[in-house]
């Protein structure tokens, strides 16, 4: 039986991984969309990368698939997508999954939101975990 971290290691061997310190610069790039895969409760509790798109991990493949009734246009924008979760595990699996679905301009933050915070990245915290309008 494979363990979860075996799957993460296999994914990391096939995807682009970016340390949070490098992702900080990408957050300002108009051709990049930062995608937060964490649960809404994590966003409420810990905050999130300002301007990031929230795509809960459990819905990602359905939001990416243009034939799904749940499809979100942000995933068909052609922009580079950079995924993050808390520590880089879910984002590695998610990046591999969407890459397998045909998205080419994808990467993940290898040290996750924790790495983002440790690198001094800006964090937005709202009561509902959503970007203010």
Protein Blocks (a to p, Z undefined) as FASTA:
>chain_A
ZZfklmmmmmmmmmccddfklmmmmmmpmkbccddfbdfklmmmnopaehiacddfklmm
mmmmmmbckbcfklmnopacddddfkopmmmmmmmmmmmnopabbcddfklmmlmmmnop
acdddfkopacZZ
